[in-house]
Amino acid sequence: MCRHLAYLGPPVSLASLALEPSHSLYRQSWAPADMRGGGSVNADGFGIGWYVDGSPVRYRRSVPIWADESLPGLAGSVRSGAVLAAVRNGTVGSPLNESAVAPFVRDQWLFSHNGLVSGWPGSVSKLAEALPVNELLTLDAPMDSALLWALIQDRLYSGASAAEAVASALRDVAAAAPESRLNVLLTDGEQIVATAWTHSLWYRRTADSVAVSSEPWTIENPVAEGWQEVPNGSLLLATSTTLAITPMEGRQ
């Protein structure tokens, strides 16, 4: 499956998050350390989203992250205090074009899904039927992650908080498709909502920043570097200075 990360804090270069650490997202694309549920190489595209004056900017490619010769220069020159990035290992049968690569975006929101919806698409057809038709007609791609994002959006734009929208959508998907793997990241540049639902998830805090990642960026001794693993079946809600982890109802 995929690998992803999110960061909130003082502005830093994109390269310092995604490319430069010893076990960066770049390295995780071809040498992940904890790919639960299958897969070994995340070579089906990558994306980085960051915020400029409160609005998200997104750079996505359908090639492996190591194949983009322009990325190091771009990532080294751009600084932001809010970032979401992902490398993709596409599910069999899903599209392999840029539109299928996270982060997905709407208004101020950036979203990424690490996992799969089991039994797609039949298992969640009833959930899809409850969405407005225009939401289905404008999915980013015909794939499980895009529908999951649409379900979360439907709740967000109906007035739910980010954490409530994520938890509610994941409970419904898990009830319809019990073997699903549902690690997600959602940010609006001010908060991060993340879930550990089968796949690994870690976080690291400082006095004024928080990083959340599928795997620690330093695996030699991650705990010594301040990384802590999020318990499976948990939802993490963080800002640059606060963090809370709560169990998720409906997690088998």
C-alpha positions as a Markdown table, in Angstrom:
| # | Residue | x | y | z |
|---|---|---|---|---|
| 1 | Met | 0.0 | 0.0 | 0.0 |
| 2 | Cys | 1.0 | 3.7 | 0.1 |
| 3 | Arg | 3.2 | 5.7 | 2.5 |
| 4 | His | 2.2 | 9.2 | 3.5 |
| 5 | Leu | 3.1 | 12.0 | 5.9 |
| 6 | Ala | 1.8 | 15.3 | 7.3 |
| 7 | Tyr | 3.5 | 18.2 | 9.1 |
| 8 | Leu | 2.5 | 21.3 | 10.9 |
| 9 | Gly | 4.9 | 23.8 | 12.5 |
| 10 | Pro | 7.4 | 26.4 | 11.6 |
| 11 | Pro | 8.1 | 26.7 | 7.8 |
| 12 | Val | 10.6 | 24.1 | 6.6 |
| 13 | Ser | 11.6 | 23.0 | 3.1 |
| 14 | Leu | 9.6 | 20.2 | 1.4 |
| 15 | Ala | 12.9 | 18.4 | 0.9 |
| 16 | Ser | 13.6 | 18.3 | 4.6 |
| 17 | Leu | 10.4 | 16.3 | 5.1 |
| 18 | Ala | 10.1 | 14.1 | 2.0 |
| 19 | Leu | 13.6 | 13.7 | 0.6 |
| 20 | Glu | 16.5 | 14.3 | 3.0 |
| 21 | Pro | 15.9 | 12.2 | 6.2 |
| 22 | Ser | 17.6 | 8.8 | 6.2 |
| 23 | His | 14.3 | 7.0 | 5.9 |
| 24 | Ser | 12.4 | 9.7 | 4.1 |
| 25 | Leu | 9.3 | 9.3 | 2.0 |
| 26 | Tyr | 11.6 | 9.1 | -0.9 |
| 27 | Arg | 13.4 | 6.0 | 0.5 |
| 28 | Gln | 10.1 | 4.5 | 1.7 |
| 29 | Ser | 8.9 | 4.5 | -1.9 |
| 30 | Trp | 11.4 | 1.7 | -2.8 |
| 31 | Ala | 12.5 | 0.4 | 0.7 |
| 32 | Pro | 9.5 | 0.6 | 3.1 |
| 33 | Ala | 10.1 | -1.1 | 6.4 |
| 34 | Asp | 6.5 | -1.9 | 7.5 |
| 35 | Met | 4.2 | -2.6 | 4.6 |
| 36 | Arg | 1.4 | -4.5 | 6.3 |
| 37 | Gly | -1.2 | -6.1 | 4.1 |
| 38 | Gly | 1.0 | -6.5 | 1.0 |
| 39 | Gly | 3.1 | -4.6 | -1.5 |
| 40 | Ser | 6.7 | -3.7 | -1.4 |
| 41 | Val | 7.4 | -0.8 | -3.8 |
| 42 | Asn | 5.4 | 2.5 | -3.9 |
| 43 | Ala | 6.1 | 3.4 | -7.5 |
| 44 | Asp | 2.7 | 4.3 | -8.9 |
| 45 | Gly | 3.1 | 8.1 | -8.4 |
| 46 | Phe | 3.6 | 10.6 | -5.7 |
| 47 | Gly | 2.2 | 13.9 | -4.6 |
| 48 | Ile | 3.1 | 16.8 | -2.3 |
| 49 | Gly | 0.6 | 19.4 | -1.0 |
| 50 | Trp | 1.6 | 22.5 | 1.0 |
| 51 | Tyr | 0.0 | 25.8 | 2.0 |
| 52 | Val | 0.7 | 29.3 | 0.8 |
| 53 | Asp | -1.2 | 32.1 | 2.6 |
| 54 | Gly | -3.6 | 29.5 | 3.9 |
| 55 | Ser | -4.4 | 27.9 | 0.5 |
| 56 | Pro | -3.2 | 24.5 | -0.6 |
| 57 | Val | -0.8 | 24.1 | -3.6 |
| 58 | Arg | -0.4 | 20.6 | -5.0 |
| 59 | Tyr | 2.3 | 18.9 | -7.1 |
| 60 | Arg | 1.5 | 15.4 | -8.4 |
| 61 | Arg | 3.1 | 13.0 | -10.8 |
| 62 | Ser | 2.1 | 9.5 | -12.0 |
| 63 | Val | 5.8 | 8.4 | -12.1 |
| 64 | Pro | 7.9 | 7.1 | -9.2 |
| 65 | Ile | 9.2 | 9.8 | -6.9 |
| 66 | Trp | 12.8 | 8.9 | -7.8 |
| 67 | Ala | 12.0 | 9.4 | -11.5 |
| 68 | Asp | 11.2 | 13.1 | -11.3 |
| 69 | Glu | 14.4 | 15.0 | -11.9 |
| 70 | Ser | 12.7 | 18.3 | -11.2 |
| 71 | Leu | 11.6 | 17.4 | -7.7 |
| 72 | Pro | 14.8 | 17.9 | -5.7 |
| 73 | Gly | 15.2 | 21.5 | -6.9 |
| 74 | Leu | 11.5 | 22.2 | -6.3 |
| 75 | Ala | 11.3 | 20.6 | -2.9 |
| 76 | Gly | 14.5 | 22.3 | -1.8 |
| 77 | Ser | 13.3 | 25.8 | -2.7 |
| 78 | Val | 9.8 | 25.6 | -1.3 |
| 79 | Arg | 9.1 | 26.2 | 2.4 |
| 80 | Ser | 5.8 | 25.7 | 4.2 |
| 81 | Gly | 4.5 | 25.3 | 7.7 |
| 82 | Ala | 1.8 | 22.8 | 6.6 |
| 83 | Val | 2.5 | 19.8 | 4.3 |
| 84 | Leu | 0.9 | 16.5 | 3.3 |
| 85 | Ala | 2.7 | 14.1 | 1.0 |
| 86 | Ala | 2.3 | 10.6 | -0.3 |
| 87 | Val | 3.9 | 7.9 | -2.5 |
| 88 | Arg | 1.5 | 5.4 | -4.1 |
| 89 | Asn | 1.3 | 1.7 | -4.5 |
| 90 | Gly | -1.8 | 1.4 | -6.6 |
| 91 | Thr | -4.4 | -1.3 | -5.8 |
| 92 | Val | -4.8 | -3.9 | -8.6 |
| 93 | Gly | -7.5 | -2.6 | -11.0 |
| 94 | Ser | -7.3 | 1.0 | -10.0 |
| 95 | Pro | -6.2 | 3.7 | -12.4 |
| 96 | Leu | -2.5 | 4.5 | -12.7 |
| 97 | Asn | -2.7 | 8.1 | -13.8 |
| 98 | Glu | -2.1 | 11.4 | -12.0 |
| 99 | Ser | -5.7 | 11.9 | -11.0 |
| 100 | Ala | -5.5 | 8.8 | -8.7 |
| 101 | Val | -2.5 | 10.1 | -6.7 |
| 102 | Ala | -2.8 | 11.7 | -3.3 |
| 103 | Pro | -3.2 | 14.3 | -2.0 |
| 104 | Phe | -6.7 | 14.9 | -3.1 |
| 105 | Val | -7.8 | 18.5 | -2.6 |
| 106 | Arg | -11.0 | 20.5 | -2.1 |
| 107 | Asp | -11.0 | 24.1 | -0.9 |
| 108 | Gln | -8.6 | 24.2 | 2.0 |
| 109 | Trp | -8.5 | 20.5 | 2.5 |
| 110 | Leu | -5.8 | 17.9 | 1.6 |
| 111 | Phe | -6.5 | 14.2 | 1.9 |
| 112 | Ser | -4.6 | 10.9 | 1.6 |
| 113 | His | -5.6 | 7.3 | 2.0 |
| 114 | Asn | -3.2 | 4.4 | 2.8 |
| 115 | Gly | -5.0 | 1.1 | 2.4 |
| 116 | Leu | -7.9 | -0.3 | 0.4 |
| 117 | Val | -11.6 | -0.8 | 0.6 |
| 118 | Ser | -12.2 | -4.5 | 0.4 |
| 119 | Gly | -14.7 | -5.8 | -2.1 |
| 120 | Trp | -14.6 | -2.6 | -4.1 |
| 121 | Pro | -16.8 | -1.4 | -5.6 |
| 122 | Gly | -19.8 | -3.6 | -4.8 |
| 123 | Ser | -19.2 | -3.6 | -1.0 |
| 124 | Val | -19.7 | 0.2 | -0.7 |
| 125 | Ser | -22.3 | 0.7 | -3.5 |
| 126 | Lys | -25.0 | 1.5 | -1.0 |
| 127 | Leu | -22.9 | 4.2 | 0.7 |
| 128 | Ala | -22.2 | 5.6 | -2.8 |
| 129 | Glu | -25.9 | 5.7 | -3.5 |
| 130 | Ala | -26.4 | 8.1 | -0.6 |
| 131 | Leu | -24.1 | 10.7 | -2.0 |
| 132 | Pro | -25.3 | 13.5 | -4.2 |
| 133 | Val | -25.1 | 12.6 | -7.8 |
| 134 | Asn | -22.8 | 15.5 | -8.6 |
| 135 | Glu | -20.3 | 14.2 | -6.0 |
| 136 | Leu | -20.2 | 10.8 | -7.8 |
| 137 | Leu | -19.9 | 12.4 | -11.2 |
| 138 | Thr | -16.9 | 14.5 | -10.1 |
| 139 | Leu | -14.8 | 11.9 | -8.3 |
| 140 | Asp | -11.1 | 12.5 | -8.8 |
| 141 | Ala | -10.8 | 8.9 | -10.1 |
| 142 | Pro | -12.9 | 5.7 | -10.2 |
| 143 | Met | -11.2 | 4.2 | -7.2 |
| 144 | Asp | -11.8 | 3.4 | -3.5 |
| 145 | Ser | -9.7 | 6.3 | -2.1 |
| 146 | Ala | -11.6 | 8.8 | -4.1 |
| 147 | Leu | -15.0 | 7.5 | -2.9 |
| 148 | Leu | -13.7 | 7.5 | 0.7 |
| 149 | Trp | -12.7 | 11.1 | 0.2 |
| 150 | Ala | -16.2 | 11.9 | -1.1 |
| 151 | Leu | -17.8 | 10.3 | 1.9 |
| 152 | Ile | -15.7 | 12.3 | 4.2 |
| 153 | Gln | -16.4 | 15.5 | 2.3 |
| 154 | Asp | -20.1 | 14.9 | 2.4 |
| 155 | Arg | -19.9 | 14.9 | 6.2 |
| 156 | Leu | -17.5 | 17.9 | 6.4 |
| 157 | Tyr | -19.7 | 20.0 | 4.2 |
| 158 | Ser | -22.8 | 19.0 | 6.2 |
| 159 | Gly | -21.2 | 20.6 | 9.3 |
| 160 | Ala | -19.2 | 17.8 | 11.0 |
| 161 | Ser | -15.8 | 18.5 | 12.5 |
| 162 | Ala | -12.9 | 17.1 | 10.6 |
| 163 | Ala | -12.4 | 14.3 | 13.2 |
| 164 | Glu | -16.1 | 13.5 | 13.3 |
| 165 | Ala | -16.3 | 13.4 | 9.5 |
| 166 | Val | -13.3 | 11.0 | 9.2 |
| 167 | Ala | -14.5 | 8.7 | 12.1 |
| 168 | Ser | -18.1 | 8.5 | 10.8 |
| 169 | Ala | -17.1 | 7.7 | 7.2 |
| 170 | Leu | -14.6 | 5.1 | 8.3 |
| 171 | Arg | -17.1 | 3.4 | 10.6 |
| 172 | Asp | -19.6 | 3.2 | 7.7 |
| 173 | Val | -17.0 | 1.8 | 5.2 |
| 174 | Ala | -15.7 | -0.7 | 7.8 |
| 175 | Ala | -19.3 | -1.9 | 8.4 |
| 176 | Ala | -19.9 | -2.4 | 4.7 |
| 177 | Ala | -16.4 | -3.7 | 3.9 |
| 178 | Pro | -15.0 | -5.3 | 7.1 |
| 179 | Glu | -11.6 | -6.2 | 5.7 |
| 180 | Ser | -10.8 | -2.7 | 4.6 |
| 181 | Arg | -7.5 | -1.0 | 5.5 |
| 182 | Leu | -8.3 | 2.7 | 6.3 |
| 183 | Asn | -5.3 | 4.7 | 7.4 |
| 184 | Val | -6.1 | 8.3 | 6.3 |
| 185 | Leu | -4.5 | 11.8 | 6.6 |
| 186 | Leu | -6.6 | 15.0 | 6.4 |
| 187 | Thr | -5.5 | 18.5 | 7.0 |
| 188 | Asp | -6.7 | 22.1 | 6.4 |
| 189 | Gly | -3.3 | 23.6 | 7.2 |
| 190 | Glu | -4.2 | 24.2 | 10.8 |
| 191 | Gln | -5.0 | 20.6 | 12.1 |
| 192 | Ile | -4.2 | 17.1 | 11.1 |
| 193 | Val | -6.6 | 14.2 | 11.4 |
| 194 | Ala | -5.0 | 10.8 | 11.0 |
| 195 | Thr | -6.1 | 7.2 | 11.6 |
| 196 | Ala | -4.2 | 4.0 | 12.3 |
| 197 | Trp | -6.5 | 1.3 | 10.8 |
| 198 | Thr | -4.4 | -1.8 | 10.1 |
| 199 | His | -1.4 | 0.0 | 8.6 |
| 200 | Ser | 1.4 | 1.5 | 10.7 |
| 201 | Leu | 1.3 | 5.2 | 11.8 |
| 202 | Trp | 3.8 | 7.2 | 13.9 |
| 203 | Tyr | 4.1 | 10.7 | 15.2 |
| 204 | Arg | 6.7 | 13.0 | 16.5 |
| 205 | Arg | 6.1 | 16.2 | 18.5 |
| 206 | Thr | 8.3 | 19.2 | 19.4 |
| 207 | Ala | 7.3 | 22.3 | 21.3 |
| 208 | Asp | 6.0 | 23.9 | 18.1 |
| 209 | Ser | 5.5 | 21.2 | 15.5 |
| 210 | Val | 4.0 | 17.8 | 14.8 |
| 211 | Ala | 4.8 | 15.2 | 12.2 |
| 212 | Val | 2.7 | 12.2 | 11.4 |
| 213 | Ser | 4.0 | 9.5 | 9.1 |
| 214 | Ser | 3.4 | 5.9 | 8.0 |
| 215 | Glu | 7.0 | 5.1 | 9.1 |
| 216 | Pro | 9.5 | 7.1 | 11.2 |
| 217 | Trp | 11.9 | 9.1 | 9.1 |
| 218 | Thr | 14.8 | 7.6 | 11.0 |
| 219 | Ile | 14.5 | 3.9 | 11.6 |
| 220 | Glu | 17.9 | 3.2 | 13.3 |
| 221 | Asn | 16.4 | 4.3 | 16.7 |
| 222 | Pro | 13.1 | 6.1 | 16.1 |
| 223 | Val | 12.1 | 6.2 | 19.8 |
| 224 | Ala | 15.3 | 8.0 | 20.6 |
| 225 | Glu | 14.5 | 10.5 | 17.9 |
| 226 | Gly | 11.1 | 11.2 | 19.5 |
| 227 | Trp | 8.9 | 9.0 | 17.3 |
| 228 | Gln | 5.9 | 7.2 | 18.9 |
| 229 | Glu | 3.7 | 4.6 | 17.3 |
| 230 | Val | -0.1 | 5.3 | 17.1 |
| 231 | Pro | -2.0 | 2.3 | 18.5 |
| 232 | Asn | -4.0 | 0.4 | 15.9 |
| 233 | Gly | -7.6 | 1.4 | 15.8 |
| 234 | Ser | -6.9 | 5.0 | 16.9 |
| 235 | Leu | -7.7 | 8.5 | 15.6 |
| 236 | Leu | -5.1 | 11.2 | 16.0 |
| 237 | Leu | -6.1 | 14.9 | 16.1 |
| 238 | Ala | -3.2 | 17.4 | 16.2 |
| 239 | Thr | -2.3 | 21.0 | 15.7 |
| 240 | Ser | 1.3 | 22.3 | 15.8 |
| 241 | Thr | 1.0 | 22.5 | 19.6 |
| 242 | Thr | -1.6 | 20.0 | 20.7 |
| 243 | Leu | -2.2 | 16.3 | 20.1 |
| 244 | Ala | -4.8 | 13.8 | 21.2 |
| 245 | Ile | -5.2 | 10.1 | 20.4 |
| 246 | Thr | -8.5 | 8.3 | 20.9 |
| 247 | Pro | -9.8 | 4.8 | 20.2 |
| 248 | Met | -12.1 | 4.5 | 17.2 |
| 249 | Glu | -15.5 | 2.9 | 17.6 |
| 250 | Gly | -16.3 | 0.2 | 15.0 |
| 251 | Arg | -12.6 | -0.9 | 14.6 |
| 252 | Gln | -12.6 | -4.7 | 14.7 |
